[in-house]
Every structure is written in C-alpha cells, then in structure tokens.
Amino acid sequence: MVALGLLVSTSYSVGALLAPTIAPIPLTFMRFVLASGVFAVVMLASRTPFTLDRGLVFRAGVVGLIFVAFFVSMFKALETVTPLSTGAIFALVPLLSAAIGWLVLGRRLSPAALLLLVVAGLGAVWVVFGGSLARLRALALGHGELVYFLGCIAYAAYPTFLQKTARGDPPVRLTFLSFLAAVVLLLLWDAPGILATRWTELAGWQWLGLIWLAAVPTSITFYLLQYASLRLTPAKVMAYTYLTPAGVMVIESLLGHGLPGLSVMAGIAVTLAALWAFERS
C-alpha cells in the first residue's frame, strides 16, 4: 500500500496534462483498454488459466463498476470544481472504508486508531490545500462535490466487497476481468463519445501519458490494491492513500515546480507520524 500511494501520485501530474485534451470518459476508456492489454500479457506470461464462472463474472463486474464510478465521478467533478475540493473529499475515503468495514464485516477500530486516522486525514487535507487556511475556508460543497463523494463511497467499499466475496481467484485473472468489465461499461455509457475521439490524431506525448496511466497508476496499483485488500483491514488498506498528497508534492518538486513551504512540510510530517502510529496500533 505504501508503493500504491506513491505510484498513484504520478497519475495527478500526468492526468493534469491529458485532461484538457481528451474528454473524461474516452480518456478513462482508453486507460482501461491499455491496462487490459497489459494484464493479458501478464496472464500469458504467468500461464494463468482463463476460466469463467458465474461468481467470478459477478465479482469482476462489480469491481469494474467501482472503477468506472470512481474515475468518471472524479473527471465529471473536475469539470466544475477545483482539484483542492476533490482532494479534500478523497481524504474521507479511509474513514468511509472503516465505516463500511464495520457495518459489513464487523471490523471495529479502537478509539485510538480512529483518532490517528482522523489526524492523518487532517494532515493530508492540510497538504492538499497547500497549508493555507484561506483556501480551506473557501471550500464550498456543491453538485460536483456530491458527485465525487458518491464515487468515493464506491471506491471505499472496494476492500470490504473483495473480502466479503473472495473465492480464491488468482489476483491477475480477477484484475484482468475487472478491467474488461470497466471497458464494456464505459462503452455502454458513452460509445458515441469514445468513437468520436480522434485516436489516430493524438500526439506522441499523449499516447505516452495514456500508456503510463494504464501501466502504472492503473494496472500495477489495482493489482496491489486487490492484493492488500485480501490481507489487511479495509481501514488500513485505504489509510495509506494519505501518502498520495505527499507523493504529488515530491513529484511536482522534481518537475521543477518548486519546493513546498514549511507549513506544507509540517502537514506531511503529521500525516506520516499518524500513519506510523496507526500501523503500530
């Protein structure tokens, strides 16, 4: 999950470059098409048998729906709200995941663990808002934020759903079928928009960005997420997403966009300390 949190960080910088040039649903569609290709190769290389049964199709379909709901709600929200607002809402995911895990699986957090999770979330929100109280006070919730919040609920339910329905499927096969399910759902959602996109006219840097998104923040991270979801509690799985804002800051600094201020560094330190204590608890 530490690796996942850091790898996901790269999707924000790359996505920010691609989002103005490709519509949200076609962008998400091609991301999953390429990711499906990556996992098709992985299945062949690992000699994972391609077998289907009703239960596996159901699980892959639900996971694909979760992927689609999360990504499309994020891109839809970004049409009307700021990245700061979406970042603040995403900070609720670990708490939502803990609540869903408690309701469905009976996994309760101790008061101390819950407090540490809240502190880590507050540190992540502080980083998202660049250590600015003015930006935080300016946060306003509207229709776009609600759309993304619903997508975050779906994403938060992923570890619980996987633990509740796991039947020992090879992670490679379930991930591959989930990506295929996402491709089909996106086609049903907006086939005209996908077909209208001039894929052959995309520049080389756009294809490189799409390939990176498909291979790293999609293929590798969802495999890691599935692996961790079967071994950790839902709250612990999602808690490590608080590393993402810190990862984004590091990447942006490496790209020459400047170092974060001391206030932001303090937020990163609080998040790391709270996660370390949460892990030990």
C-alpha positions as CSV (number, residue, x, y, z in Angstrom):
1,M,0.0,0.0,0.0
2,V,3.0,2.3,0.5
3,A,4.0,1.6,-3.1
4,L,0.5,2.1,-4.3
5,G,0.2,5.5,-2.6
6,L,3.4,6.7,-4.2
7,L,2.6,5.3,-7.7
8,V,-0.8,6.8,-7.7
9,S,0.8,10.2,-7.1
10,T,2.1,10.2,-10.7
11,S,-1.4,10.0,-12.1
12,Y,-2.2,13.5,-11.0
13,S,0.7,15.2,-12.8
14,V,0.2,13.1,-16.0
15,G,-3.6,13.4,-15.8
16,A,-3.4,17.2,-15.5
17,L,-1.6,17.2,-18.8
18,L,-4.1,14.9,-20.6
19,A,-7.4,16.1,-19.1
20,P,-7.7,19.3,-21.2
21,T,-7.0,17.4,-24.4
22,I,-9.2,14.2,-24.1
23,A,-12.8,14.0,-22.8
24,P,-13.2,12.3,-19.4
25,I,-15.0,9.1,-20.5
26,P,-12.9,8.4,-23.6
27,L,-9.7,9.0,-21.5
28,T,-10.9,6.6,-18.9
29,F,-11.9,4.1,-21.6
30,M,-8.5,4.1,-23.3
31,R,-6.8,3.9,-19.9
32,F,-8.7,0.6,-19.2
33,V,-8.2,-0.8,-22.7
34,L,-4.5,-0.4,-22.5
35,A,-4.5,-1.8,-18.9
36,S,-6.4,-4.8,-20.1
37,G,-3.7,-5.3,-22.7
38,V,-1.0,-5.2,-20.0
39,F,-2.8,-7.8,-17.9
40,A,-3.5,-10.0,-21.0
41,V,0.3,-10.2,-21.4
42,V,0.8,-10.8,-17.7
43,M,-1.8,-13.7,-17.8
44,L,0.0,-15.3,-20.7
45,A,3.4,-14.9,-19.1
46,S,2.2,-16.3,-15.8
47,R,0.2,-19.1,-17.5
48,T,-2.9,-18.1,-15.6
49,P,-5.8,-20.1,-17.0
50,F,-8.7,-18.0,-18.4
51,T,-11.6,-19.8,-16.8
52,L,-15.0,-18.2,-16.1
53,D,-17.9,-19.0,-13.7
54,R,-20.9,-17.0,-12.7
55,G,-19.5,-15.9,-9.4
56,L,-16.2,-14.6,-11.0
57,V,-18.1,-12.7,-13.7
58,F,-20.3,-11.1,-11.0
59,R,-17.3,-10.1,-8.9
60,A,-15.4,-8.7,-11.9
61,G,-18.5,-6.8,-13.0
62,V,-18.9,-5.1,-9.6
63,V,-15.2,-4.3,-9.3
64,G,-15.3,-2.8,-12.9
65,L,-18.4,-0.8,-11.9
66,I,-16.5,0.5,-8.8
67,F,-13.5,1.6,-11.1
68,V,-15.9,3.3,-13.5
69,A,-17.9,5.1,-10.8
70,F,-14.8,6.4,-9.1
71,F,-12.9,7.7,-12.2
72,V,-15.8,9.1,-14.1
73,S,-17.2,10.9,-11.0
74,M,-13.7,12.4,-10.5
75,F,-13.4,13.7,-14.0
76,K,-17.0,14.9,-14.0
77,A,-16.4,16.7,-10.8
78,L,-13.3,18.4,-12.1
79,E,-15.3,20.0,-14.8
80,T,-17.0,22.3,-12.2
81,V,-14.9,22.0,-9.0
82,T,-11.2,22.6,-8.1
83,P,-8.7,19.8,-7.5
84,L,-8.4,21.1,-4.0
85,S,-12.1,20.3,-3.3
86,T,-11.7,16.8,-4.8
87,G,-8.5,16.2,-2.7
88,A,-10.4,17.2,0.4
89,I,-13.3,14.8,-0.3
90,F,-10.9,12.0,-1.2
91,A,-9.4,12.4,2.3
92,L,-12.7,10.9,3.6
93,V,-12.2,7.6,1.9
94,P,-10.3,5.8,4.7
95,L,-13.0,6.8,7.2
96,L,-15.7,5.7,4.8
97,S,-13.9,2.4,4.3
98,A,-13.6,1.9,8.0
99,A,-17.4,2.6,8.4
100,I,-18.3,0.2,5.6
101,G,-15.9,-2.5,7.0
102,W,-17.6,-2.1,10.4
103,L,-21.1,-2.3,9.1
104,V,-20.5,-5.3,6.7
105,L,-17.6,-7.2,8.3
106,G,-17.8,-6.2,11.9
107,R,-14.3,-4.8,11.8
108,R,-14.2,-2.2,14.5
109,L,-11.4,0.4,15.1
110,S,-10.3,1.2,18.6
111,P,-10.9,4.9,19.6
112,A,-7.1,5.5,19.4
113,A,-6.8,4.0,15.9
114,L,-9.8,6.1,14.8
115,L,-8.3,9.3,16.2
116,L,-5.0,8.6,14.4
117,L,-6.9,8.0,11.2
118,V,-8.6,11.4,11.6
119,V,-5.3,13.1,12.4
120,A,-3.6,11.6,9.3
121,G,-6.6,12.7,7.2
122,L,-6.3,16.3,8.6
123,G,-2.6,16.3,7.8
124,A,-3.4,15.2,4.2
125,V,-6.1,17.8,3.8
126,W,-3.6,20.5,5.0
127,V,-1.1,19.3,2.4
128,V,-3.8,19.4,-0.3
129,F,-4.7,23.0,0.5
130,G,-1.0,24.0,0.5
131,G,-1.0,24.9,4.2
132,S,-3.4,27.8,3.5
133,L,-6.3,28.5,5.9
134,A,-7.8,30.9,3.4
135,R,-8.1,28.1,0.8
136,L,-9.5,25.8,3.3
137,R,-12.1,28.3,4.4
138,A,-13.1,29.0,0.8
139,L,-14.1,25.3,0.3
140,A,-17.7,25.2,-0.8
141,L,-19.7,22.0,-1.4
142,G,-22.0,21.8,-4.5
143,H,-23.3,19.4,-7.1
144,G,-19.8,18.4,-8.4
145,E,-18.5,17.7,-4.9
146,L,-21.6,15.5,-4.3
147,V,-21.0,13.5,-7.5
148,Y,-17.4,12.9,-6.5
149,F,-18.4,12.0,-2.9
150,L,-20.7,9.2,-4.3
151,G,-17.7,7.9,-6.4
152,C,-15.5,7.9,-3.3
153,I,-18.1,5.8,-1.4
154,A,-18.0,3.2,-4.2
155,Y,-14.2,3.2,-4.0
156,A,-14.2,3.0,-0.2
157,A,-16.4,-0.1,-0.5
158,Y,-13.8,-2.0,-2.6
159,P,-11.8,-3.7,0.1
160,T,-14.9,-4.8,2.0
161,F,-16.6,-6.1,-1.1
162,L,-13.5,-8.1,-2.0
163,Q,-13.1,-9.6,1.4
164,K,-16.8,-10.5,1.6
165,T,-16.9,-12.2,-1.8
166,A,-13.4,-13.6,-2.2
167,R,-13.3,-17.1,-3.5
168,G,-9.6,-17.6,-4.0
169,D,-9.5,-16.2,-7.6
170,P,-5.9,-15.5,-8.9
171,P,-5.5,-11.8,-8.5
172,V,-4.2,-11.5,-12.1
173,R,-7.3,-13.1,-13.5
174,L,-9.7,-11.0,-11.4
175,T,-7.9,-7.8,-12.2
176,F,-7.9,-8.5,-15.9
177,L,-11.6,-9.4,-16.0
178,S,-12.4,-6.3,-13.9
179,F,-10.6,-4.1,-16.5
180,L,-12.6,-5.8,-19.3
181,A,-15.8,-5.1,-17.4
182,A,-14.9,-1.5,-17.0
183,V,-14.2,-1.2,-20.8
184,V,-17.7,-2.7,-21.5
185,L,-19.4,-0.4,-19.0
186,L,-17.7,2.7,-20.4
187,L,-18.8,1.7,-24.0
188,L,-22.4,1.3,-22.8
189,W,-22.1,4.7,-21.1
190,D,-20.7,6.8,-24.0
191,A,-19.9,4.8,-27.1
192,P,-20.6,7.8,-29.4
193,G,-18.1,10.0,-27.5
194,I,-15.5,7.2,-27.5
195,L,-15.9,6.6,-31.2
196,A,-15.9,10.3,-32.0
197,T,-12.5,10.7,-30.3
198,R,-9.8,11.0,-33.0
199,W,-7.4,8.5,-31.5
200,T,-5.1,8.4,-34.6
201,E,-4.5,12.1,-34.3
202,L,-3.3,12.1,-30.7
203,A,0.3,13.3,-30.3
204,G,3.1,11.0,-29.2
205,W,3.3,12.6,-25.7
206,Q,-0.5,11.9,-25.3
207,W,0.0,8.2,-26.0
208,L,3.0,8.1,-23.7
209,G,0.8,9.7,-21.0
210,L,-2.0,7.2,-21.6
211,I,0.4,4.2,-21.6
212,W,1.9,5.4,-18.3
213,L,-1.5,5.8,-16.7
214,A,-2.6,2.4,-17.9
215,A,0.6,0.6,-16.9
216,V,1.5,2.2,-13.6
217,P,-1.4,4.0,-11.8
218,T,-4.0,1.6,-13.2
219,S,-2.5,-1.9,-13.8
220,I,0.1,-2.1,-11.1
221,T,-1.8,-0.2,-8.4
222,F,-5.1,-2.0,-8.8
223,Y,-3.2,-5.3,-8.6
224,L,-1.6,-4.0,-5.4
225,L,-4.9,-2.8,-4.1
226,Q,-6.5,-6.2,-4.6
227,Y,-3.5,-8.0,-3.0
228,A,-3.7,-5.8,0.1
229,S,-7.5,-5.9,0.3
230,L,-7.3,-9.6,1.0
231,R,-4.7,-9.2,3.7
232,L,-5.4,-6.0,5.6
233,T,-8.5,-4.5,7.2
234,P,-10.5,-2.1,4.9
235,A,-9.5,0.9,7.1
236,K,-5.8,0.1,6.9
237,V,-5.9,-0.5,3.1
238,M,-7.3,2.9,2.5
239,A,-5.3,4.7,5.2
240,Y,-2.2,4.6,3.0
241,T,-3.9,6.7,0.4
242,Y,-3.0,9.6,2.7
243,L,0.5,9.2,1.3
244,T,-0.6,10.4,-2.1
245,P,-0.6,14.2,-1.5
246,A,2.9,13.9,-0.1
247,G,3.9,11.9,-3.2
248,V,2.4,14.6,-5.5
249,M,4.4,17.3,-3.8
250,V,7.6,15.3,-4.3
251,I,6.9,14.7,-8.0
252,E,5.9,18.3,-8.6
253,S,9.2,19.4,-6.9
254,L,11.2,17.0,-9.2
255,L,9.4,18.5,-12.2
256,G,10.8,21.9,-11.2
257,H,7.5,23.4,-9.8
258,G,9.2,24.4,-6.6
259,L,9.5,23.0,-3.1
260,P,6.6,23.1,-0.7
261,G,6.7,25.5,2.2
262,L,7.4,24.7,5.8
263,S,3.7,24.7,6.6
264,V,3.0,22.0,4.0
265,M,6.1,20.0,5.1
266,A,4.6,20.1,8.6
267,G,1.3,18.6,7.2
268,I,3.3,15.8,5.5
269,A,5.2,15.1,8.8
270,V,1.9,14.9,10.7
271,T,0.4,12.5,8.2
272,L,3.5,10.2,8.2
273,A,3.6,10.2,12.0
274,A,-0.1,9.4,12.4
275,L,0.1,6.6,9.8
276,W,3.1,5.1,11.5
277,A,1.3,5.2,14.9
278,F,-1.9,3.8,13.2
279,E,0.1,0.9,11.7
280,R,1.6,0.1,15.1
281,S,-1.9,0.3,16.8
